[in-house]
Amino acid sequence: MLLALNKPYGVLCKFMPEPGRPTLADFIRIPRVYPAGRLDHDSEGLLLLTDDGPLQARIADPRHKLAKVYWAQVEGVPTDEALALLRRGVDLGDFTTRPAEARLIDEPPGLWPRDPPIRFRAKIPTSWVELTLREGRNRQVRRMTARVGFPTLRLVRARIGRIDLEGLAPGAWREVDAPP
């Protein structure tokens, strides 16, 4: 079984209760499914869950180079040079990221409002960057965009392999027939 969940902002990627904090158990009531990878509590979007251990490993393990697409709303408007750095790989100090696909996009159509909304600063514009990674380390997208001078304000994972968020409201899930 493979489930696609649109994880809302603020939800912890675990099933164990945490007082005062929403977890996956608030949305998924199917026993013995586990996340294949994770999203930080302050990130939103596609999270895959499965009861199949080998499939879980294949989705989460960067050795399988499964493409993960993120939409990052960043502070400012990234320059061509900043996008080129993201494409080449960014030295984050403890590791250098693999090359990524990176491009400016319009705000994704049908994107739901975030609750709570991002901070608004009248004198600093924001823009959207689509990043495609084939690895996923702790807070990687946020660290990459900050390192090239454009901090992430909002982060949404839009796709893993061939599976995307289309038609999934925050907190909604569906069973996915074909593995990514």
PyMOL CGO cylinders between C-alpha atoms (Angstrom):
from pymol import cmd
from pymol.cgo import CYLINDER

trace = [
    CYLINDER, 0.00, 0.00, 0.00, 1.25, 3.47, -0.86, 0.3, 1, 1, 1, 1, 1, 1,
    CYLINDER, 1.25, 3.47, -0.86, -0.45, 6.65, 0.35, 0.3, 1, 1, 1, 1, 1, 1,
    CYLINDER, -0.45, 6.65, 0.35, 0.11, 10.23, -0.78, 0.3, 1, 1, 1, 1, 1, 1,
    CYLINDER, 0.11, 10.23, -0.78, -0.61, 12.83, 1.92, 0.3, 1, 1, 1, 1, 1, 1,
    CYLINDER, -0.61, 12.83, 1.92, -0.58, 16.60, 1.59, 0.3, 1, 1, 1, 1, 1, 1,
    CYLINDER, -0.58, 16.60, 1.59, 1.11, 17.32, 4.92, 0.3, 1, 1, 1, 1, 1, 1,
    CYLINDER, 1.11, 17.32, 4.92, -0.04, 20.64, 6.35, 0.3, 1, 1, 1, 1, 1, 1,
    CYLINDER, -0.04, 20.64, 6.35, 2.32, 23.22, 7.85, 0.3, 1, 1, 1, 1, 1, 1,
    CYLINDER, 2.32, 23.22, 7.85, 3.11, 22.51, 11.50, 0.3, 1, 1, 1, 1, 1, 1,
    CYLINDER, 3.11, 22.51, 11.50, 2.42, 18.75, 11.41, 0.3, 1, 1, 1, 1, 1, 1,
    CYLINDER, 2.42, 18.75, 11.41, 5.15, 16.50, 12.82, 0.3, 1, 1, 1, 1, 1, 1,
    CYLINDER, 5.15, 16.50, 12.82, 6.21, 13.56, 10.61, 0.3, 1, 1, 1, 1, 1, 1,
    CYLINDER, 6.21, 13.56, 10.61, 5.57, 10.92, 13.23, 0.3, 1, 1, 1, 1, 1, 1,
    CYLINDER, 5.57, 10.92, 13.23, 2.64, 8.95, 14.59, 0.3, 1, 1, 1, 1, 1, 1,
    CYLINDER, 2.64, 8.95, 14.59, 3.53, 9.06, 18.28, 0.3, 1, 1, 1, 1, 1, 1,
    CYLINDER, 3.53, 9.06, 18.28, 1.48, 11.69, 20.13, 0.3, 1, 1, 1, 1, 1, 1,
    CYLINDER, 1.48, 11.69, 20.13, 3.18, 14.92, 21.07, 0.3, 1, 1, 1, 1, 1, 1,
    CYLINDER, 3.18, 14.92, 21.07, 1.18, 17.08, 23.48, 0.3, 1, 1, 1, 1, 1, 1,
    CYLINDER, 1.18, 17.08, 23.48, -0.19, 20.17, 21.77, 0.3, 1, 1, 1, 1, 1, 1,
    CYLINDER, -0.19, 20.17, 21.77, 1.31, 19.31, 18.37, 0.3, 1, 1, 1, 1, 1, 1,
    CYLINDER, 1.31, 19.31, 18.37, -0.45, 17.70, 15.40, 0.3, 1, 1, 1, 1, 1, 1,
    CYLINDER, -0.45, 17.70, 15.40, 1.12, 14.50, 14.04, 0.3, 1, 1, 1, 1, 1, 1,
    CYLINDER, 1.12, 14.50, 14.04, 0.45, 12.16, 11.12, 0.3, 1, 1, 1, 1, 1, 1,
    CYLINDER, 0.45, 12.16, 11.12, -1.93, 10.22, 13.39, 0.3, 1, 1, 1, 1, 1, 1,
    CYLINDER, -1.93, 10.22, 13.39, -4.33, 13.18, 13.17, 0.3, 1, 1, 1, 1, 1, 1,
    CYLINDER, -4.33, 13.18, 13.17, -4.70, 12.55, 9.42, 0.3, 1, 1, 1, 1, 1, 1,
    CYLINDER, -4.70, 12.55, 9.42, -3.90, 8.88, 8.72, 0.3, 1, 1, 1, 1, 1, 1,
    CYLINDER, -3.90, 8.88, 8.72, -5.77, 6.23, 10.68, 0.3, 1, 1, 1, 1, 1, 1,
    CYLINDER, -5.77, 6.23, 10.68, -4.45, 3.21, 8.79, 0.3, 1, 1, 1, 1, 1, 1,
    CYLINDER, -4.45, 3.21, 8.79, -2.33, 0.92, 10.97, 0.3, 1, 1, 1, 1, 1, 1,
    CYLINDER, -2.33, 0.92, 10.97, 1.26, 0.01, 10.15, 0.3, 1, 1, 1, 1, 1, 1,
    CYLINDER, 1.26, 0.01, 10.15, 2.02, 2.63, 7.50, 0.3, 1, 1, 1, 1, 1, 1,
    CYLINDER, 2.02, 2.63, 7.50, 5.15, 4.68, 7.89, 0.3, 1, 1, 1, 1, 1, 1,
    CYLINDER, 5.15, 4.68, 7.89, 6.53, 7.75, 6.13, 0.3, 1, 1, 1, 1, 1, 1,
    CYLINDER, 6.53, 7.75, 6.13, 8.99, 7.16, 3.32, 0.3, 1, 1, 1, 1, 1, 1,
    CYLINDER, 8.99, 7.16, 3.32, 11.21, 10.11, 4.13, 0.3, 1, 1, 1, 1, 1, 1,
    CYLINDER, 11.21, 10.11, 4.13, 10.06, 13.14, 6.05, 0.3, 1, 1, 1, 1, 1, 1,
    CYLINDER, 10.06, 13.14, 6.05, 9.18, 16.81, 5.89, 0.3, 1, 1, 1, 1, 1, 1,
    CYLINDER, 9.18, 16.81, 5.89, 10.07, 19.24, 8.65, 0.3, 1, 1, 1, 1, 1, 1,
    CYLINDER, 10.07, 19.24, 8.65, 7.19, 20.62, 10.70, 0.3, 1, 1, 1, 1, 1, 1,
    CYLINDER, 7.19, 20.62, 10.70, 7.53, 24.00, 8.93, 0.3, 1, 1, 1, 1, 1, 1,
    CYLINDER, 7.53, 24.00, 8.93, 7.41, 22.44, 5.44, 0.3, 1, 1, 1, 1, 1, 1,
    CYLINDER, 7.41, 22.44, 5.44, 4.26, 21.39, 3.60, 0.3, 1, 1, 1, 1, 1, 1,
    CYLINDER, 4.26, 21.39, 3.60, 3.24, 19.16, 0.79, 0.3, 1, 1, 1, 1, 1, 1,
    CYLINDER, 3.24, 19.16, 0.79, 3.67, 15.65, -0.51, 0.3, 1, 1, 1, 1, 1, 1,
    CYLINDER, 3.67, 15.65, -0.51, 4.58, 12.92, 1.93, 0.3, 1, 1, 1, 1, 1, 1,
    CYLINDER, 4.58, 12.92, 1.93, 4.43, 9.26, 0.91, 0.3, 1, 1, 1, 1, 1, 1,
    CYLINDER, 4.43, 9.26, 0.91, 3.55, 6.58, 3.44, 0.3, 1, 1, 1, 1, 1, 1,
    CYLINDER, 3.55, 6.58, 3.44, 3.69, 2.82, 2.99, 0.3, 1, 1, 1, 1, 1, 1,
    CYLINDER, 3.69, 2.82, 2.99, 3.48, -0.50, 4.77, 0.3, 1, 1, 1, 1, 1, 1,
    CYLINDER, 3.48, -0.50, 4.77, 6.15, -1.95, 2.41, 0.3, 1, 1, 1, 1, 1, 1,
    CYLINDER, 6.15, -1.95, 2.41, 9.67, -1.73, 3.92, 0.3, 1, 1, 1, 1, 1, 1,
    CYLINDER, 9.67, -1.73, 3.92, 11.65, -2.17, 0.68, 0.3, 1, 1, 1, 1, 1, 1,
    CYLINDER, 11.65, -2.17, 0.68, 9.47, 0.43, -1.08, 0.3, 1, 1, 1, 1, 1, 1,
    CYLINDER, 9.47, 0.43, -1.08, 9.93, 2.80, 1.85, 0.3, 1, 1, 1, 1, 1, 1,
    CYLINDER, 9.93, 2.80, 1.85, 13.72, 2.43, 1.55, 0.3, 1, 1, 1, 1, 1, 1,
    CYLINDER, 13.72, 2.43, 1.55, 13.64, 2.92, -2.23, 0.3, 1, 1, 1, 1, 1, 1,
    CYLINDER, 13.64, 2.92, -2.23, 11.67, 6.17, -1.92, 0.3, 1, 1, 1, 1, 1, 1,
    CYLINDER, 11.67, 6.17, -1.92, 13.74, 7.61, 0.93, 0.3, 1, 1, 1, 1, 1, 1,
    CYLINDER, 13.74, 7.61, 0.93, 17.27, 6.49, -0.03, 0.3, 1, 1, 1, 1, 1, 1,
    CYLINDER, 17.27, 6.49, -0.03, 19.19, 9.02, -2.18, 0.3, 1, 1, 1, 1, 1, 1,
    CYLINDER, 19.19, 9.02, -2.18, 21.08, 6.14, -3.88, 0.3, 1, 1, 1, 1, 1, 1,
    CYLINDER, 21.08, 6.14, -3.88, 17.93, 5.54, -5.94, 0.3, 1, 1, 1, 1, 1, 1,
    CYLINDER, 17.93, 5.54, -5.94, 18.03, 9.15, -7.21, 0.3, 1, 1, 1, 1, 1, 1,
    CYLINDER, 18.03, 9.15, -7.21, 14.25, 9.55, -7.12, 0.3, 1, 1, 1, 1, 1, 1,
    CYLINDER, 14.25, 9.55, -7.12, 13.47, 13.14, -8.16, 0.3, 1, 1, 1, 1, 1, 1,
    CYLINDER, 13.47, 13.14, -8.16, 11.77, 15.29, -5.55, 0.3, 1, 1, 1, 1, 1, 1,
    CYLINDER, 11.77, 15.29, -5.55, 10.31, 18.62, -6.68, 0.3, 1, 1, 1, 1, 1, 1,
    CYLINDER, 10.31, 18.62, -6.68, 10.00, 21.51, -4.24, 0.3, 1, 1, 1, 1, 1, 1,
    CYLINDER, 10.00, 21.51, -4.24, 8.42, 24.94, -4.55, 0.3, 1, 1, 1, 1, 1, 1,
    CYLINDER, 8.42, 24.94, -4.55, 10.27, 27.47, -2.40, 0.3, 1, 1, 1, 1, 1, 1,
    CYLINDER, 10.27, 27.47, -2.40, 8.91, 30.95, -1.83, 0.3, 1, 1, 1, 1, 1, 1,
    CYLINDER, 8.91, 30.95, -1.83, 12.04, 32.97, -1.20, 0.3, 1, 1, 1, 1, 1, 1,
    CYLINDER, 12.04, 32.97, -1.20, 12.84, 36.43, 0.01, 0.3, 1, 1, 1, 1, 1, 1,
    CYLINDER, 12.84, 36.43, 0.01, 13.88, 38.56, -2.95, 0.3, 1, 1, 1, 1, 1, 1,
    CYLINDER, 13.88, 38.56, -2.95, 14.24, 37.59, -6.60, 0.3, 1, 1, 1, 1, 1, 1,
    CYLINDER, 14.24, 37.59, -6.60, 17.11, 35.15, -7.25, 0.3, 1, 1, 1, 1, 1, 1,
    CYLINDER, 17.11, 35.15, -7.25, 19.67, 36.24, -9.78, 0.3, 1, 1, 1, 1, 1, 1,
    CYLINDER, 19.67, 36.24, -9.78, 20.85, 34.11, -12.69, 0.3, 1, 1, 1, 1, 1, 1,
    CYLINDER, 20.85, 34.11, -12.69, 24.09, 33.61, -10.74, 0.3, 1, 1, 1, 1, 1, 1,
    CYLINDER, 24.09, 33.61, -10.74, 22.21, 32.30, -7.67, 0.3, 1, 1, 1, 1, 1, 1,
    CYLINDER, 22.21, 32.30, -7.67, 20.20, 29.88, -9.83, 0.3, 1, 1, 1, 1, 1, 1,
    CYLINDER, 20.20, 29.88, -9.83, 23.41, 28.70, -11.51, 0.3, 1, 1, 1, 1, 1, 1,
    CYLINDER, 23.41, 28.70, -11.51, 24.93, 27.97, -8.08, 0.3, 1, 1, 1, 1, 1, 1,
    CYLINDER, 24.93, 27.97, -8.08, 21.86, 25.92, -7.13, 0.3, 1, 1, 1, 1, 1, 1,
    CYLINDER, 21.86, 25.92, -7.13, 22.19, 23.99, -10.40, 0.3, 1, 1, 1, 1, 1, 1,
    CYLINDER, 22.19, 23.99, -10.40, 25.89, 23.22, -9.86, 0.3, 1, 1, 1, 1, 1, 1,
    CYLINDER, 25.89, 23.22, -9.86, 25.63, 22.21, -6.21, 0.3, 1, 1, 1, 1, 1, 1,
    CYLINDER, 25.63, 22.21, -6.21, 26.04, 24.34, -3.12, 0.3, 1, 1, 1, 1, 1, 1,
    CYLINDER, 26.04, 24.34, -3.12, 28.78, 23.99, -0.51, 0.3, 1, 1, 1, 1, 1, 1,
    CYLINDER, 28.78, 23.99, -0.51, 26.89, 24.01, 2.79, 0.3, 1, 1, 1, 1, 1, 1,
    CYLINDER, 26.89, 24.01, 2.79, 29.99, 23.53, 4.94, 0.3, 1, 1, 1, 1, 1, 1,
    CYLINDER, 29.99, 23.53, 4.94, 29.26, 20.00, 6.15, 0.3, 1, 1, 1, 1, 1, 1,
    CYLINDER, 29.26, 20.00, 6.15, 28.58, 18.75, 2.60, 0.3, 1, 1, 1, 1, 1, 1,
    CYLINDER, 28.58, 18.75, 2.60, 28.18, 19.94, -0.98, 0.3, 1, 1, 1, 1, 1, 1,
    CYLINDER, 28.18, 19.94, -0.98, 24.78, 19.28, -2.52, 0.3, 1, 1, 1, 1, 1, 1,
    CYLINDER, 24.78, 19.28, -2.52, 24.41, 17.34, -5.73, 0.3, 1, 1, 1, 1, 1, 1,
    CYLINDER, 24.41, 17.34, -5.73, 23.52, 19.42, -8.78, 0.3, 1, 1, 1, 1, 1, 1,
    CYLINDER, 23.52, 19.42, -8.78, 19.84, 20.37, -8.80, 0.3, 1, 1, 1, 1, 1, 1,
    CYLINDER, 19.84, 20.37, -8.80, 17.41, 21.66, -11.35, 0.3, 1, 1, 1, 1, 1, 1,
    CYLINDER, 17.41, 21.66, -11.35, 16.43, 25.21, -10.40, 0.3, 1, 1, 1, 1, 1, 1,
    CYLINDER, 16.43, 25.21, -10.40, 14.21, 27.76, -12.10, 0.3, 1, 1, 1, 1, 1, 1,
    CYLINDER, 14.21, 27.76, -12.10, 12.06, 30.74, -11.25, 0.3, 1, 1, 1, 1, 1, 1,
    CYLINDER, 12.06, 30.74, -11.25, 8.33, 30.05, -11.50, 0.3, 1, 1, 1, 1, 1, 1,
    CYLINDER, 8.33, 30.05, -11.50, 5.12, 31.98, -10.95, 0.3, 1, 1, 1, 1, 1, 1,
    CYLINDER, 5.12, 31.98, -10.95, 3.23, 31.19, -7.76, 0.3, 1, 1, 1, 1, 1, 1,
    CYLINDER, 3.23, 31.19, -7.76, 1.98, 27.65, -8.32, 0.3, 1, 1, 1, 1, 1, 1,
    CYLINDER, 1.98, 27.65, -8.32, -1.66, 27.64, -9.48, 0.3, 1, 1, 1, 1, 1, 1,
    CYLINDER, -1.66, 27.64, -9.48, -4.14, 26.33, -6.95, 0.3, 1, 1, 1, 1, 1, 1,
    CYLINDER, -4.14, 26.33, -6.95, -1.70, 26.73, -4.04, 0.3, 1, 1, 1, 1, 1, 1,
    CYLINDER, -1.70, 26.73, -4.04, -3.62, 26.93, -0.78, 0.3, 1, 1, 1, 1, 1, 1,
    CYLINDER, -3.62, 26.93, -0.78, -3.04, 29.74, 1.72, 0.3, 1, 1, 1, 1, 1, 1,
    CYLINDER, -3.04, 29.74, 1.72, -0.61, 28.83, 4.46, 0.3, 1, 1, 1, 1, 1, 1,
    CYLINDER, -0.61, 28.83, 4.46, -1.84, 28.90, 8.03, 0.3, 1, 1, 1, 1, 1, 1,
    CYLINDER, -1.84, 28.90, 8.03, -0.22, 30.89, 9.55, 0.3, 1, 1, 1, 1, 1, 1,
    CYLINDER, -0.22, 30.89, 9.55, 0.73, 33.07, 6.59, 0.3, 1, 1, 1, 1, 1, 1,
    CYLINDER, 0.73, 33.07, 6.59, 4.38, 33.89, 5.90, 0.3, 1, 1, 1, 1, 1, 1,
    CYLINDER, 4.38, 33.89, 5.90, 5.65, 37.21, 7.19, 0.3, 1, 1, 1, 1, 1, 1,
    CYLINDER, 5.65, 37.21, 7.19, 4.97, 40.05, 4.80, 0.3, 1, 1, 1, 1, 1, 1,
    CYLINDER, 4.97, 40.05, 4.80, 7.50, 42.84, 4.33, 0.3, 1, 1, 1, 1, 1, 1,
    CYLINDER, 7.50, 42.84, 4.33, 6.33, 45.67, 2.09, 0.3, 1, 1, 1, 1, 1, 1,
    CYLINDER, 6.33, 45.67, 2.09, 9.81, 46.63, 0.90, 0.3, 1, 1, 1, 1, 1, 1,
    CYLINDER, 9.81, 46.63, 0.90, 11.13, 43.12, 0.18, 0.3, 1, 1, 1, 1, 1, 1,
    CYLINDER, 11.13, 43.12, 0.18, 9.55, 41.19, -2.69, 0.3, 1, 1, 1, 1, 1, 1,
    CYLINDER, 9.55, 41.19, -2.69, 9.19, 37.43, -2.71, 0.3, 1, 1, 1, 1, 1, 1,
    CYLINDER, 9.19, 37.43, -2.71, 9.41, 34.99, -5.60, 0.3, 1, 1, 1, 1, 1, 1,
    CYLINDER, 9.41, 34.99, -5.60, 9.04, 31.27, -6.23, 0.3, 1, 1, 1, 1, 1, 1,
    CYLINDER, 9.04, 31.27, -6.23, 11.81, 28.85, -7.18, 0.3, 1, 1, 1, 1, 1, 1,
    CYLINDER, 11.81, 28.85, -7.18, 11.18, 25.28, -8.31, 0.3, 1, 1, 1, 1, 1, 1,
    CYLINDER, 11.18, 25.28, -8.31, 13.98, 22.95, -7.24, 0.3, 1, 1, 1, 1, 1, 1,
    CYLINDER, 13.98, 22.95, -7.24, 14.36, 19.32, -8.26, 0.3, 1, 1, 1, 1, 1, 1,
    CYLINDER, 14.36, 19.32, -8.26, 16.66, 17.31, -6.00, 0.3, 1, 1, 1, 1, 1, 1,
    CYLINDER, 16.66, 17.31, -6.00, 17.76, 13.71, -6.04, 0.3, 1, 1, 1, 1, 1, 1,
    CYLINDER, 17.76, 13.71, -6.04, 18.87, 13.72, -2.44, 0.3, 1, 1, 1, 1, 1, 1,
    CYLINDER, 18.87, 13.72, -2.44, 17.22, 15.00, 0.70, 0.3, 1, 1, 1, 1, 1, 1,
    CYLINDER, 17.22, 15.00, 0.70, 19.26, 16.00, 3.69, 0.3, 1, 1, 1, 1, 1, 1,
    CYLINDER, 19.26, 16.00, 3.69, 18.12, 17.82, 6.79, 0.3, 1, 1, 1, 1, 1, 1,
    CYLINDER, 18.12, 17.82, 6.79, 16.70, 21.25, 5.85, 0.3, 1, 1, 1, 1, 1, 1,
    CYLINDER, 16.70, 21.25, 5.85, 18.59, 21.06, 2.55, 0.3, 1, 1, 1, 1, 1, 1,
    CYLINDER, 18.59, 21.06, 2.55, 16.40, 23.32, 0.38, 0.3, 1, 1, 1, 1, 1, 1,
    CYLINDER, 16.40, 23.32, 0.38, 16.27, 26.00, 3.07, 0.3, 1, 1, 1, 1, 1, 1,
    CYLINDER, 16.27, 26.00, 3.07, 20.03, 25.84, 3.56, 0.3, 1, 1, 1, 1, 1, 1,
    CYLINDER, 20.03, 25.84, 3.56, 20.68, 25.97, -0.20, 0.3, 1, 1, 1, 1, 1, 1,
    CYLINDER, 20.68, 25.97, -0.20, 18.52, 29.02, -0.88, 0.3, 1, 1, 1, 1, 1, 1,
    CYLINDER, 18.52, 29.02, -0.88, 19.89, 30.85, 2.17, 0.3, 1, 1, 1, 1, 1, 1,
    CYLINDER, 19.89, 30.85, 2.17, 23.46, 30.08, 1.13, 0.3, 1, 1, 1, 1, 1, 1,
    CYLINDER, 23.46, 30.08, 1.13, 22.92, 31.73, -2.27, 0.3, 1, 1, 1, 1, 1, 1,
    CYLINDER, 22.92, 31.73, -2.27, 21.35, 34.78, -0.59, 0.3, 1, 1, 1, 1, 1, 1,
    CYLINDER, 21.35, 34.78, -0.59, 17.60, 34.12, -0.89, 0.3, 1, 1, 1, 1, 1, 1,
    CYLINDER, 17.60, 34.12, -0.89, 16.15, 32.63, 2.32, 0.3, 1, 1, 1, 1, 1, 1,
    CYLINDER, 16.15, 32.63, 2.32, 13.13, 30.33, 2.03, 0.3, 1, 1, 1, 1, 1, 1,
    CYLINDER, 13.13, 30.33, 2.03, 9.95, 31.68, 3.57, 0.3, 1, 1, 1, 1, 1, 1,
    CYLINDER, 9.95, 31.68, 3.57, 7.65, 28.83, 2.55, 0.3, 1, 1, 1, 1, 1, 1,
    CYLINDER, 7.65, 28.83, 2.55, 8.51, 25.34, 1.33, 0.3, 1, 1, 1, 1, 1, 1,
    CYLINDER, 8.51, 25.34, 1.33, 6.14, 22.93, -0.42, 0.3, 1, 1, 1, 1, 1, 1,
    CYLINDER, 6.14, 22.93, -0.42, 7.14, 19.50, -1.75, 0.3, 1, 1, 1, 1, 1, 1,
    CYLINDER, 7.14, 19.50, -1.75, 5.12, 19.16, -4.95, 0.3, 1, 1, 1, 1, 1, 1,
    CYLINDER, 5.12, 19.16, -4.95, 6.21, 15.82, -6.41, 0.3, 1, 1, 1, 1, 1, 1,
    CYLINDER, 6.21, 15.82, -6.41, 8.12, 12.62, -5.67, 0.3, 1, 1, 1, 1, 1, 1,
    CYLINDER, 8.12, 12.62, -5.67, 8.91, 10.63, -8.80, 0.3, 1, 1, 1, 1, 1, 1,
    CYLINDER, 8.91, 10.63, -8.80, 5.66, 10.55, -10.80, 0.3, 1, 1, 1, 1, 1, 1,
    CYLINDER, 5.66, 10.55, -10.80, 3.39, 11.22, -7.81, 0.3, 1, 1, 1, 1, 1, 1,
    CYLINDER, 3.39, 11.22, -7.81, 2.23, 14.78, -7.23, 0.3, 1, 1, 1, 1, 1, 1,
    CYLINDER, 2.23, 14.78, -7.23, -0.09, 16.84, -5.05, 0.3, 1, 1, 1, 1, 1, 1,
    CYLINDER, -0.09, 16.84, -5.05, -2.75, 17.44, -7.67, 0.3, 1, 1, 1, 1, 1, 1,
    CYLINDER, -2.75, 17.44, -7.67, -6.22, 17.34, -6.14, 0.3, 1, 1, 1, 1, 1, 1,
    CYLINDER, -6.22, 17.34, -6.14, -4.99, 16.96, -2.55, 0.3, 1, 1, 1, 1, 1, 1,
    CYLINDER, -4.99, 16.96, -2.55, -6.01, 19.66, -0.09, 0.3, 1, 1, 1, 1, 1, 1,
    CYLINDER, -6.01, 19.66, -0.09, -3.85, 20.08, 3.02, 0.3, 1, 1, 1, 1, 1, 1,
    CYLINDER, -3.85, 20.08, 3.02, -4.49, 17.11, 5.31, 0.3, 1, 1, 1, 1, 1, 1,
    CYLINDER, -4.49, 17.11, 5.31, -6.07, 15.01, 2.54, 0.3, 1, 1, 1, 1, 1, 1,
    CYLINDER, -6.07, 15.01, 2.54, -4.61, 11.73, 1.29, 0.3, 1, 1, 1, 1, 1, 1,
    CYLINDER, -4.61, 11.73, 1.29, -5.22, 9.15, -1.40, 0.3, 1, 1, 1, 1, 1, 1,
    CYLINDER, -5.22, 9.15, -1.40, -3.99, 5.67, -2.15, 0.3, 1, 1, 1, 1, 1, 1,
    CYLINDER, -3.99, 5.67, -2.15, -1.55, 5.59, -5.04, 0.3, 1, 1, 1, 1, 1, 1,
    CYLINDER, -1.55, 5.59, -5.04, -1.56, 2.48, -7.23, 0.3, 1, 1, 1, 1, 1, 1,
    CYLINDER, -1.56, 2.48, -7.23, 1.81, 2.70, -8.94, 0.3, 1, 1, 1, 1, 1, 1,
    CYLINDER, 1.81, 2.70, -8.94, 4.98, 3.18, -6.93, 0.3, 1, 1, 1, 1, 1, 1,
    CYLINDER, 4.98, 3.18, -6.93, 7.10, 6.16, -7.97, 0.3, 1, 1, 1, 1, 1, 1,
]
cmd.load_cgo(trace, "trace")
